[in-house]
Amino acid sequence: MNANRPRRIGIDARTIPGAGLGRYLREHLARLSSEAPDFRFVVFAHPRDQSAVLSLSRAVEIREVRGAPATPWGEALLLQAVRASSLDLFHAPAAVLPPFLPVRKAVTIHDALPLHVPDSDLKAWLFRKKLERIGKQADLILTVSDSVASELAPLLRRPLESIRVVPNGVADSFLEVAVDDGSEIDVLIGRLRLRAPYAINVTNGSMNKGVDHILTAMQRIRGLQMVLVGEGSDSARVQSMVAAAGLGPERLRLLGNVSEREMRMLYARARVAVVASRYEGFGLPAVEALAAGVPLLATRTGGIVEVAGDAAVLIDPDSPTALAEALYRVAFEMVPEDRSDLVERGRARAQRVTWQSAVRLTAAAYRHVFARDREEG
């Protein structure tokens, strides 16, 4: 290998997911080339996603890989593309480490959710076996919070200090001083048929996000509308749960996916943001609510405690009663001075976790792998 040539880092982007994983991948693709000019980045993407990758960065090299990940054909095509790319490191950003890669490997593991809310004992067992394999094969393991790192270390059979913690970030738009036109917000709220005061919950609709607890809490609270937003928040399953709870649209609105700008505008008028998850590795909705200046009510679990600290009202993740009582208190009983104090502390915490910082830490972790190689050599 030519010692003077830049190191080449491969990024697995064969499937650009939604929600938090999608944000993580997109922010890294958009920033890595500028934050780490000492590296060259090769992105492995399906043809349908190549335009999306180029819209994030034109400084990356794209390698086309057809075939679905985790299938024999898809993995064979990836292996062929990796061998042709002269990589120094391959980064799997979604805890899916393809087998037989003839190169150093980095893996990001975002959470240990299958162990907390397993669909079945089999899935939990498979997750443990996957972690054992990653622990044996990966040269670099990254995760998003100290909480997840502590949980993963014994499962990976690796020392805790070998796991690099790189907290997620908050989108730049949420950190900007709000300049949204009030009349534009009024139009949006009218179009979506929202009623003040309202609370907001960002969810994918899964049981882990605590939708059932939110519905139970809302059955006990009058005078407050709950707004569920996010991909999956208006799924048939959630709609069925809402109907069974007897909550009409004046009490609970299901908005589905909205744009980032619309999300900012919704936060601007929200009385309180709710994160009711039973478990979170990090909690992007929590930090985005803090950055947007909304009082945050969140469950005391996983990485959320690290994200929110003393800037949120924290409750037991297993108690819908605690959720209902805290939601009513924050929405209707908290005095303006306490609300303002909570908001200011939240903004201060959110400003510490930016995507720019996250990407810099990721690049530093890459450099650590190569520096370790030199020391061992």
Secondary structure, DSSP 8 states (H G I E B T S, - for coil): --TTS-EEEEEE-SS--SHHHHHHHHHHHHHHHHH-TTEEEEEEE-GGGHHHHHHH-SSSEEEE--S-TTSHHHHHHHHHHHHTTT-SEEEETTS---TT-SSEEEEEE---HHHHS-S-HHHHHHHHHHHHHHHHH-SEEEES-HHHHHHHHHHHTS-GGGEEE----B-HHHHS-----HHHHHHHHHHTT--SSEEEEE--S-GGGTHHHHHHHHTT--S-EEEEESTTTT-HHHHHHHHHHT--TTTEEEEE---HHHHHHHHHH-SEEEE--S--SS-HHHHHHHHHT--EEEES-TTHHHHHGGGSEEE-TT-HHHHHHHHHIIIIIS-HHHHHHHHHHHHHHHTT-BHHHHHHHHHHHHHHHHHHHHHH-
